[in-house]
Amino acid sequence: MTEKEHTEIAKNLLVGRTITDVVYLSKFDCEQSLWNERPIMIILDDNSTVIPMADDEGNDGGALHYFNPDKEITETIGVLWND
């Protein structure tokens, strides 16, 4: 699949959506996926969710990089260890 095709899929899923909640993925859900780290789960207005992963194969939860150049804010939204 090309970059253009990937971009179009992402746009169709995400553009215009509103974030309604953000929670960390539960320990149970991470255990079911055999993940050691608990990433945040972004819940959207159509009840869909976005969960950062370590890679395309879903081998573990991942962190998010946040950047707002207008407010000069850079932040890493990290993962929690699933202990």
C-alpha positions in Angstrom: 0.0 0.0 0.0 1.3 3.4 -0.9 1.8 6.4 1.4 -1.1 8.2 -0.3 -3.4 5.2 0.3 -2.3 5.0 4.0 -2.9 8.7 4.4 -6.4 8.5 2.8 -7.4 5.8 5.2 -6.2 7.8 8.2 -7.9 10.9 7.0 -11.2 9.0 6.5 -11.0 7.6 10.0 -9.8 10.6 11.9 -10.4 14.0 10.3 -13.4 15.8 11.9 -13.5 13.4 14.9 -13.6 14.9 18.4 -11.7 13.4 21.3 -14.3 12.7 24.1 -12.0 10.9 26.6 -8.5 9.7 27.2 -7.8 6.7 29.6 -5.0 4.3 30.0 -5.7 0.8 28.6 -6.6 -1.6 31.4 -4.2 -4.1 32.8 -6.6 -6.8 31.7 -6.7 -5.6 28.1 -2.9 -5.4 28.0 -2.6 -8.9 29.4 -5.0 -10.2 26.7 -2.7 -8.6 24.0 0.5 -9.9 25.8 1.7 -6.3 26.3 4.0 -5.2 29.1 3.2 -1.5 28.7 -0.1 0.3 29.1 -0.6 3.0 26.5 -3.3 5.7 26.5 -6.5 5.0 24.7 -8.1 7.9 22.8 -11.9 7.7 22.6 -13.6 9.6 19.8 -17.1 11.0 19.4 -18.2 8.0 17.2 -17.1 5.6 20.0 -14.1 4.5 18.1 -10.7 4.3 19.8 -7.1 5.0 18.9 -4.3 3.2 20.8 -0.6 3.8 20.1 1.4 0.6 19.5 5.1 -0.1 19.4 5.0 -1.3 15.8 2.7 -2.3 13.0 2.5 -5.9 14.4 1.0 -4.7 17.7 3.9 -6.1 19.8 3.3 -3.6 22.7 1.8 -0.4 23.6 3.5 2.9 22.6 4.0 6.4 23.6 2.7 9.6 21.9 4.7 12.6 21.0 2.8 15.9 21.5 3.9 19.1 20.0 2.1 22.5 19.8 4.3 25.1 18.0 1.9 28.0 18.7 2.1 27.4 22.5 5.7 26.1 22.4 4.7 22.9 24.2 6.4 19.6 23.6 5.4 16.6 25.7 5.7 12.8 25.7 2.6 11.0 26.7 4.2 7.9 28.1 3.1 4.3 28.8 2.6 2.7 32.2 4.3 -0.6 33.0 1.8 -3.4 33.3 2.9 -4.8 36.7 
